[in-house]
Amino acid sequence: MPVIVKKCFLFHYNPSINSDKVFNLFLIDNQNGTYSAFQEHGRSGAKLRVLPLVVNCSLILAQSRYSAKLNEKIYHPKTPYTQTLNAATSPTFKQFGAEVTVAAKPAETAKIIDFKPAAQSVNSISSTAEKECGEQAAEIPAVEIRSKRIGVLNLNNLDALEF
């Protein structure tokens, strides 16, 4: 069964000229060494029209047609399209991409790592300490050790460190 290699969902909305368009592009691996590129277009909320750009060709040719059409739509001088993640109305995505998606686990919340503070102060060993040769040394001052909040560990692979 064919698999979607690349997909792009575009839209253009301009209420002053009553323009509400959807344009989708797909690069599909046919699983037999050939690739195809398809486009879908139409008005939002309507059934989209599916047209092939190239069918059963090499990967290089399919990618070049896919990229050319994508750049044509994004950099159009009068009606530039914007990317979106809305794939709800796409018949091609429903046909080839629906079973590929895996149900995601519920997102785990971020865990904050904070070391418990050690003793607030370490008492000096003695007011006077003796050296090995029998001489007395000056007093050793008390050392204060505190914990430091080192950051946030986010299990969703996002880095958000706090200092």
C-alpha positions as CSV (number, residue, x, y, z in Angstrom):
1,M,0.0,0.0,0.0
2,P,1.4,3.5,-0.9
3,V,2.9,5.6,1.9
4,I,3.0,9.4,2.2
5,V,6.6,10.6,2.3
6,K,5.9,14.3,2.4
7,K,2.8,16.4,2.9
8,C,2.0,20.0,3.0
9,F,-1.3,21.7,3.8
10,L,-1.8,25.3,2.6
11,F,-4.6,27.8,2.8
12,H,-5.3,31.3,1.6
13,Y,-7.9,33.6,3.2
14,N,-8.8,37.1,2.1
15,P,-12.3,38.3,3.0
16,S,-12.0,41.5,1.0
17,I,-12.0,39.5,-2.3
18,N,-14.1,36.5,-0.9
19,S,-11.1,34.1,-1.2
20,D,-11.0,31.1,1.0
21,K,-8.9,28.4,-0.6
22,V,-7.2,25.2,0.4
23,F,-4.3,23.6,-1.4
24,N,-2.6,20.3,-0.3
25,L,0.5,18.6,-1.7
26,F,1.6,15.0,-1.2
27,L,4.7,13.0,-2.2
28,I,3.8,9.3,-2.2
29,D,6.0,6.2,-2.2
30,N,4.2,3.5,-4.3
31,Q,6.3,0.7,-2.6
32,N,7.5,-0.6,-5.9
33,G,10.4,1.8,-6.5
34,T,8.3,4.6,-8.0
35,Y,6.9,7.8,-6.6
36,S,3.9,10.0,-7.3
37,A,3.1,13.6,-6.4
38,F,-0.6,14.7,-6.0
39,Q,-2.2,18.0,-5.4
40,E,-5.7,18.8,-3.9
41,H,-7.4,22.2,-4.2
42,G,-10.7,23.8,-3.6
43,R,-12.7,26.1,-1.3
44,S,-12.7,25.6,2.4
45,G,-15.6,23.3,3.4
46,A,-16.1,21.9,-0.1
47,K,-15.0,18.6,-1.6
48,L,-11.4,19.0,-2.8
49,R,-10.4,18.1,-6.3
50,V,-7.4,15.6,-6.5
51,L,-5.1,15.9,-9.4
52,P,-1.8,14.1,-10.1
53,L,1.4,16.2,-10.7
54,V,3.4,13.1,-11.7
55,V,2.6,9.4,-11.4
56,N,5.0,6.4,-11.2
57,C,8.3,8.2,-11.7
58,S,11.6,8.5,-10.0
59,L,12.0,10.1,-6.6
60,I,14.1,13.0,-8.0
61,L,11.4,14.0,-10.6
62,A,8.6,13.6,-8.0
63,Q,10.4,15.8,-5.5
64,S,11.2,18.5,-8.1
65,R,7.5,18.8,-9.1
66,Y,6.4,18.7,-5.5
67,S,8.9,21.5,-4.6
68,A,8.1,23.6,-7.7
69,K,4.4,23.5,-6.9
70,L,5.0,24.3,-3.2
71,N,7.2,27.3,-4.0
72,E,4.7,28.5,-6.7
73,K,1.9,28.6,-4.1
74,I,3.8,30.0,-1.2
75,Y,5.5,32.8,-3.2
76,H,2.5,33.7,-5.4
77,P,2.4,37.5,-5.9
78,K,-1.4,37.9,-5.5
79,T,-2.6,35.0,-3.4
80,P,0.3,33.7,-1.2
81,Y,-0.7,30.6,0.7
82,T,0.2,29.9,4.3
83,Q,1.0,26.5,5.8
84,T,-1.4,24.9,8.2
85,L,-1.8,21.6,10.0
86,N,-5.4,21.1,9.2
87,A,-5.8,17.8,7.3
88,A,-9.5,17.2,8.1
89,T,-10.9,17.6,4.6
90,S,-8.1,15.9,2.7
91,P,-9.2,12.7,0.8
92,T,-5.6,11.7,0.0
93,F,-4.5,12.0,3.6
94,K,-7.5,9.9,4.7
95,Q,-6.8,7.3,2.1
96,F,-3.0,6.9,2.5
97,G,-2.1,8.6,5.8
98,A,-4.8,7.6,8.3
99,E,-3.5,4.2,9.3
100,V,0.1,5.3,9.5
101,T,-0.5,7.6,12.5
102,V,0.0,6.1,15.9
103,A,-2.1,7.0,18.9
104,A,0.0,9.2,21.1
105,K,0.3,8.7,24.8
106,P,-1.1,11.4,27.1
107,A,1.5,14.0,27.6
108,E,3.5,13.7,30.8
109,T,4.0,16.8,32.8
110,A,7.4,18.3,33.3
111,K,9.4,17.2,36.4
112,I,11.4,19.7,38.4
113,I,14.6,18.3,39.9
114,D,15.5,20.1,43.1
115,F,18.2,18.5,45.3
116,K,17.3,18.5,49.0
117,P,19.4,21.0,50.9
118,A,22.3,19.5,52.8
119,A,22.9,20.6,56.3
120,Q,22.6,24.4,56.5
121,S,26.1,24.7,57.9
122,V,28.8,22.3,58.6
123,N,30.2,22.8,62.1
124,S,33.9,23.2,62.2
125,I,35.7,20.1,63.3
126,S,37.2,21.9,66.3
127,S,38.0,25.4,67.2
128,T,41.6,24.6,66.9
129,A,43.1,21.8,64.8
130,E,46.4,20.2,65.3
131,K,48.8,19.6,62.5
132,E,50.7,16.3,62.3
133,C,53.8,18.0,63.6
134,G,52.0,19.1,66.7
135,E,51.5,22.8,65.8
136,Q,48.2,24.5,66.2
137,A,46.5,25.9,63.1
138,A,44.0,28.7,62.9
139,E,40.3,28.1,63.2
140,I,38.5,26.6,60.2
141,P,35.5,28.7,59.3
142,A,32.1,27.1,59.0
143,V,31.2,26.2,55.4
144,E,27.6,26.9,54.3
145,I,26.3,24.4,51.7
146,R,23.1,25.0,49.9
147,S,21.3,23.2,47.2
148,K,20.9,24.9,43.8
149,R,17.9,24.6,41.6
150,I,19.5,23.3,38.5
151,G,16.7,23.1,36.0
152,V,13.6,21.5,34.6
153,L,13.5,18.0,33.1
154,N,10.8,17.8,30.5
155,L,9.9,14.3,29.4
156,N,8.5,15.6,26.0
157,N,12.0,16.3,24.8
158,L,11.7,20.0,25.2
159,D,14.5,21.9,27.0
160,A,13.5,24.6,29.4
161,L,16.2,25.3,31.9
162,E,15.8,27.7,34.7
163,F,18.8,29.3,36.5
